[in-house]
Structures are given as structure tokens and as C-alpha cells.
Amino acid sequence: MRWSRKDLFGIEGLSKKELFTILKISKYYKNSMKSKPAKSFKILKGYTIINMFFEASTRTRISFEVAEKRMGAFTINFNVAISSVKKGETFIDTIKTINAMHIDAIVIRHSDRGIPQLTKKYFNGSVLNAGDGTHEHPTQALLDLLSMWEHIKCFKDIHIGIIGDILYSRATRSLIIGLNTLGAKVSLIGPPTLLPEYFKDWGVDIYYKLDTIISELDILYVYRIQKERAELLKPTIPSIGEYAKLYRIDTQRIKKAKKDALIMHPGPVVRGSEVSTPLYDSKQCLALDQVTSGVAVRMALLQLLLKGEINNE
């Protein structure tokens, strides 16, 4: 069997079979990291990959670079600040220039929706979406699904509560699509100003009070309030402190949850705002496991998109 897709623009459109194919290969690579040093591969020896991040990133950018190097690829980090973009070159001309160098893949993050698809119009290699505006963040969703899959029996048996700043999160959309495809029950929880009624069209339930639903949740997936949008958020919540009183996962509120409920957070975390420090640092929280899953998922995707190989080495 071969993998036919050459690009990853989003979770939307991926079948249940495709999702599990990605997860199974990702699990193989995650297990390979248990050795010291973490195992490296030569699957992508000779391939060249450019990471183009037009937005700030720590986890996504570094994990892509780690994944690329562990797969044997040659990696280049595109520095926007010293590129010809600063001289007035258009985005399209930049992509055309990179394409002329016969690069094999571009990993791109951009503040505008649809940039990965635009990139593909002028680039012959594979394109991986590392987050485009408020549209999708597919690799974040996939790493979340991997961490969940390793701690549950079946997606159809779990109820996941996604809590926090959902309105401005591109990762939420990708995660909901993936969870719906795999059959999980999803509830969105947050203040009405960050959780409009139209989210119900995504096939989820909506709750404005965490305490009314927390006892039913198997996984509490927490998003931060995005401070980089502080000016935009001023009219949507009274204050971070008031928000924390209603939605923060702390030692008191977790008593209302199931004993084996898991906490997940995509990072970066604002300690005390979304999750208290004792809980974030506890074994109940999978935040660091998600980071490990991120490297594994990106290794799997590079194998699938660039080589088309479903079987592992």
C-alpha cells in the first residue's frame, strides 16, 4: 500500500483510515525516541526541507526541525526578518524563487488563512501546514490525537471538553474535525463572548459553565487566553482573573472531575490562568507528552508525504 497525498493542508478531508494510518506510524516513531540517544533514520537522506514561519513559534518549529533531522533530511530555517520579503518581494515571488532551487518540501506557518494552498500553486514539492490564520493547525490536532489514543481504549468511549479561548484558536477546528471523524463526543466550554452559538454547527455541545459539565469529561483540553490578541479580547472577558475563577483547572475544581480524567494543554501555558502549577506539573497532565507526540507525528507525516511509504523501516 502507498500513501497518495503529497500535501497536508488540514484535518478536514482525511478519512478515519488515514488518521489511524498516521497515528500508527507516529506511535512507531514515538517508541523509537525511548532509546538514548533517540533513534535516527535515513529515510529522507538527500531531501531538502525549508521551514517558513511568518509567526512566532517554539514547539511547532523546533519539533518540525527535530523531526526532519531525525529522518535524515537537510533542513533550512527561512528567516523572514533578513529575507527579501523585507525588501518588498512578494510572497509569491519568494515561493517561486524557492521552487527554482528544487526544494522537496515547505513547512509553512502564516497569519493569513489559505497561505499553504497558495504556496502549492507555485511550488512543486510537498507543502505542510504548520498553522494558517484562524483556519487550521493540523499537526497540532494529530499530536493531540496520538497522546489521547495512547491513554484511552476507544475514541467512541470518551467525552472531551475543550475549554477556553476557542473563538480565536485554529487548533480547535482541526481537533474537532479529527475527533468527530474518530467518533468521540466533544463539548466546548467557555464564556459566551469566546464561544458563539454557531459552533454548534461543528457537531459539538456548548457549555458556558465548566462546573456543570466537568464531572462527565474524560479529558479536559485547556486552551490559553491569547495575550497577543489582548486589544481584541478586552471587550470579551472582564479580566484574566475573573476568567480564571470560572474556567481554571485547579486542585479544587479537579475534585469535581472523574478520578482518572486527563488534562491536556497545547502550550504555551500561562500558569495560574488556565491550569494551576501543581496540576500542570502532575502526571495527570499530558502537556509534555504532547510535545513528544509532536515530533513523532511530524516524522510520520514527512515519511508519508515525501516517500509515500506506509510501512515503517
C-alpha positions as CSV (number, residue, x, y, z in Angstrom):
1,M,0.0,0.0,0.0
2,R,1.1,3.6,-0.7
3,W,0.1,6.9,0.7
4,S,-1.2,9.1,-2.2
5,R,-1.4,12.6,-0.6
6,K,1.7,14.8,-1.1
7,D,0.5,17.8,1.0
8,L,-1.2,18.4,4.3
9,F,-3.4,21.5,4.4
10,G,-5.7,20.4,7.2
11,I,-7.5,17.6,9.0
12,E,-10.6,18.2,7.0
13,G,-11.0,15.6,4.3
14,L,-8.8,13.0,6.0
15,S,-10.7,9.7,6.4
16,K,-10.8,7.6,9.6
17,K,-8.4,5.1,8.0
18,E,-6.0,7.9,7.0
19,L,-6.0,9.3,10.6
20,F,-5.2,5.9,12.1
21,T,-2.5,5.3,9.5
22,I,-0.8,8.5,10.6
23,L,-1.3,7.6,14.3
24,K,0.1,4.1,13.9
25,I,3.3,5.3,12.2
26,S,3.6,8.1,14.7
27,K,3.4,5.7,17.5
28,Y,6.3,3.7,16.0
29,Y,8.4,6.8,15.9
30,K,7.4,7.8,19.4
31,N,8.6,4.5,20.6
32,S,11.9,5.0,18.8
33,M,12.6,8.0,20.9
34,K,12.8,5.9,24.1
35,S,16.4,4.9,23.3
36,K,19.3,7.2,24.3
37,P,20.1,8.9,22.1
38,A,16.8,8.9,20.3
39,K,17.0,6.8,17.1
40,S,17.6,8.5,13.8
41,F,16.7,7.3,10.3
42,K,18.0,7.7,6.8
43,I,14.6,7.6,5.1
44,L,14.8,11.2,3.9
45,K,18.5,11.3,3.2
46,G,19.1,13.7,0.2
47,Y,15.8,15.5,0.8
48,T,15.8,19.3,1.5
49,I,13.1,20.9,3.6
50,I,12.5,24.6,4.3
51,N,10.7,25.8,7.4
52,M,9.0,29.1,6.7
53,F,7.5,30.6,9.9
54,F,5.9,34.0,9.5
55,E,4.6,33.8,13.0
56,A,6.4,33.2,16.3
57,S,6.6,29.5,17.3
58,T,8.6,27.3,19.7
59,R,7.1,23.9,19.9
60,T,5.9,23.6,16.3
61,R,9.0,25.0,14.6
62,I,11.6,23.2,16.7
63,S,9.7,19.8,16.6
64,F,9.5,20.0,12.8
65,E,13.2,20.7,12.6
66,V,14.0,17.8,15.0
67,A,11.7,15.5,13.0
68,E,13.3,16.5,9.7
69,K,16.8,15.9,11.1
70,R,15.9,12.6,12.7
71,M,14.5,11.4,9.3
72,G,17.8,12.3,7.7
73,A,16.7,15.4,5.7
74,F,18.7,18.6,5.2
75,T,16.8,21.4,7.0
76,I,16.8,25.1,6.3
77,N,15.0,27.7,8.5
78,F,13.7,30.6,6.5
79,N,14.4,33.8,8.4
80,V,11.7,36.3,7.5
81,A,13.5,39.2,9.2
82,I,16.5,39.0,6.8
83,S,14.7,37.7,3.7
84,S,13.9,39.6,0.5
85,V,10.3,39.9,1.8
86,K,11.7,42.8,3.9
87,K,12.9,44.4,0.6
88,G,9.4,44.3,-0.8
89,E,9.5,41.0,-2.7
90,T,6.0,39.5,-2.9
91,F,5.2,36.2,-1.2
92,I,4.5,34.5,-4.5
93,D,7.9,35.6,-5.9
94,T,9.6,34.2,-2.8
95,I,7.9,30.9,-3.3
96,K,8.8,30.8,-7.0
97,T,12.4,31.5,-6.1
98,I,12.5,28.6,-3.6
99,N,10.8,26.4,-6.1
100,A,13.6,27.1,-8.6
101,M,16.0,25.7,-6.1
102,H,14.3,22.3,-6.4
103,I,13.4,22.1,-2.7
104,D,11.5,19.0,-1.7
105,A,9.1,20.4,0.9
106,I,8.0,23.6,2.6
107,V,6.6,23.7,6.1
108,I,4.7,27.0,6.5
109,R,3.0,29.0,9.2
110,H,1.3,32.2,8.4
111,S,-1.2,34.6,9.9
112,D,-3.4,34.5,6.8
113,R,-5.8,31.7,6.0
114,G,-5.2,29.7,2.9
115,I,-1.4,30.5,2.6
116,P,-0.5,26.8,2.3
117,Q,-2.8,26.3,-0.6
118,L,-1.5,29.5,-2.3
119,T,2.1,28.2,-1.7
120,K,1.2,24.9,-3.5
121,K,0.2,26.8,-6.7
122,Y,3.8,28.0,-7.1
123,F,5.7,25.1,-5.5
124,N,6.2,21.6,-7.0
125,G,7.2,19.9,-3.7
126,S,5.1,18.9,-0.7
127,V,3.5,21.6,1.5
128,L,2.8,21.1,5.2
129,N,0.5,23.5,7.0
130,A,2.0,24.5,10.4
131,G,-0.9,26.8,11.1
132,D,-2.7,29.3,8.8
133,G,-4.6,32.2,10.4
134,T,-7.7,31.0,12.2
135,H,-8.2,28.2,9.7
136,E,-6.4,25.0,10.8
137,H,-3.4,23.7,12.6
138,P,-3.4,20.0,11.5
139,T,-0.2,18.7,13.1
140,Q,-1.3,20.0,16.5
141,A,-4.5,18.1,16.2
142,L,-2.7,14.9,15.1
143,L,-0.3,15.0,18.0
144,D,-3.2,15.6,20.4
145,L,-5.0,12.6,18.9
146,L,-1.8,10.5,19.4
147,S,-1.5,11.4,23.0
148,M,-5.1,10.7,23.6
149,W,-5.0,7.4,21.7
150,E,-2.2,6.1,23.9
151,H,-4.2,6.7,27.1
152,I,-7.7,5.6,26.1
153,K,-9.3,2.4,24.9
154,C,-11.5,3.8,22.1
155,F,-12.3,7.3,20.8
156,K,-16.0,6.4,20.8
157,D,-15.9,5.8,24.5
158,I,-14.6,9.2,25.6
159,H,-16.0,12.7,26.2
160,I,-13.6,15.5,25.6
161,G,-14.2,19.0,26.9
162,I,-12.3,21.8,25.1
163,I,-12.0,24.7,27.4
164,G,-11.1,28.4,26.9
165,D,-10.3,30.7,24.1
166,I,-12.0,28.7,21.4
167,L,-13.1,31.6,19.1
168,Y,-9.5,32.5,18.1
169,S,-8.0,29.0,18.1
170,R,-7.2,27.5,14.7
171,A,-6.1,24.3,16.5
172,T,-9.6,23.8,17.9
173,R,-11.1,23.5,14.5
174,S,-8.6,20.8,13.4
175,L,-9.0,18.9,16.7
176,I,-12.8,18.9,16.5
177,I,-12.7,17.6,12.9
178,G,-10.4,14.8,13.9
179,L,-12.4,13.8,17.0
180,N,-15.7,13.9,15.1
181,T,-14.1,11.6,12.4
182,L,-13.0,9.2,15.1
183,G,-16.3,9.1,16.8
184,A,-15.5,10.9,20.1
185,K,-18.0,13.1,22.0
186,V,-16.9,16.8,22.1
187,S,-18.1,19.6,24.3
188,L,-16.9,23.2,24.1
189,I,-16.7,25.2,27.3
190,G,-16.0,28.9,27.7
191,P,-17.5,32.4,28.1
192,P,-20.3,33.3,25.6
193,T,-18.1,36.0,24.1
194,L,-15.5,33.4,23.1
195,L,-18.0,30.7,22.2
196,P,-20.6,31.8,19.7
197,E,-23.7,29.7,19.1
198,Y,-22.6,28.9,15.5
199,F,-20.0,26.5,16.9
200,K,-22.9,24.0,17.4
201,D,-22.8,23.6,13.6
202,W,-19.5,21.7,14.2
203,G,-21.4,18.8,15.8
204,V,-20.4,19.7,19.4
205,D,-22.3,20.6,22.6
206,I,-21.7,24.1,24.1
207,Y,-21.5,24.9,27.8
208,Y,-20.8,28.3,29.4
209,K,-20.1,27.0,32.9
210,L,-17.4,24.4,33.4
211,D,-18.7,23.2,36.7
212,T,-21.9,22.0,35.1
213,I,-20.2,19.5,32.8
214,I,-16.8,18.8,34.3
215,S,-17.9,15.6,36.1
216,E,-18.8,14.0,32.7
217,L,-15.5,14.7,31.0
218,D,-12.7,12.1,30.4
219,I,-10.3,14.6,29.0
220,L,-10.1,18.3,29.9
221,Y,-8.4,20.0,27.0
222,V,-7.4,23.6,28.0
223,Y,-6.5,26.5,25.8
224,R,-4.9,29.7,27.0
225,I,-6.3,33.2,26.6
226,Q,-4.2,34.5,23.8
227,K,-2.5,37.6,25.1
228,E,-1.2,38.6,21.7
229,R,-4.8,39.5,20.9
230,A,-5.2,41.4,24.1
231,E,-6.6,44.5,22.5
232,L,-9.1,42.4,20.7
233,L,-10.0,40.5,23.8
234,K,-10.6,43.4,26.1
235,P,-14.4,43.6,25.4
236,T,-14.8,39.8,25.5
237,I,-13.7,39.0,29.1
238,P,-13.7,41.3,32.2
239,S,-10.2,40.2,33.2
240,I,-7.9,37.2,33.2
241,G,-8.5,36.9,37.0
242,E,-12.3,36.8,36.5
243,Y,-11.9,34.2,33.7
244,A,-9.7,32.0,35.9
245,K,-12.4,31.9,38.6
246,L,-14.8,30.2,36.2
247,Y,-12.6,28.1,33.9
248,R,-9.2,27.5,35.5
249,I,-8.4,23.8,36.3
250,D,-7.0,23.8,39.9
251,T,-6.9,21.4,42.8
252,Q,-10.4,22.4,44.0
253,R,-12.1,22.2,40.6
254,I,-10.5,18.9,39.7
255,K,-12.2,17.3,42.6
256,K,-15.4,17.6,40.7
257,A,-13.9,15.6,37.7
258,K,-13.6,11.9,37.2
259,K,-10.7,10.4,39.2
260,D,-8.9,9.3,36.0
261,A,-9.7,12.4,34.0
262,L,-6.7,13.6,31.9
263,I,-5.6,17.2,31.4
264,M,-4.2,18.4,28.1
265,H,-2.7,21.7,27.0
266,P,-1.1,22.6,23.7
267,G,1.2,25.2,25.2
268,P,2.5,27.7,25.8
269,V,0.8,27.7,29.2
270,V,0.1,30.7,31.4
271,R,0.4,29.1,34.8
272,G,-2.4,30.0,37.2
273,S,-4.6,31.3,34.4
274,E,-5.7,28.1,32.7
275,V,-4.2,25.4,34.8
276,S,-2.7,25.7,38.3
277,T,1.0,24.8,38.6
278,P,0.5,21.7,40.8
279,L,-1.9,20.2,38.2
280,Y,0.2,21.2,35.2
281,D,3.2,19.5,36.7
282,S,1.3,16.4,37.7
283,K,1.2,13.0,35.9
284,Q,-2.5,13.8,35.2
285,C,-1.4,16.4,32.7
286,L,-0.2,15.2,29.3
287,A,1.3,18.6,28.1
288,L,4.9,17.3,27.8
289,D,3.7,14.0,26.4
290,Q,2.0,16.1,23.7
291,V,5.4,17.7,22.9
292,T,6.9,14.3,22.4
293,S,4.0,13.2,20.3
294,G,4.5,16.3,18.1
295,V,8.0,15.2,17.0
296,A,6.7,11.7,16.2
297,V,3.7,12.9,14.3
298,R,5.8,15.2,12.1
299,M,8.3,12.3,11.4
300,A,5.4,10.2,10.3
301,L,4.0,12.9,8.1
302,L,7.3,13.5,6.4
303,Q,7.6,9.8,5.6
304,L,4.1,9.6,4.2
305,L,4.1,12.9,2.2
306,L,7.6,12.7,0.8
307,K,8.1,9.0,0.4
308,G,4.5,7.7,0.2
309,E,5.5,4.7,2.3
310,I,3.1,3.3,4.8
311,N,5.3,0.6,6.2
312,N,8.0,1.6,8.7
313,E,11.7,1.0,8.1
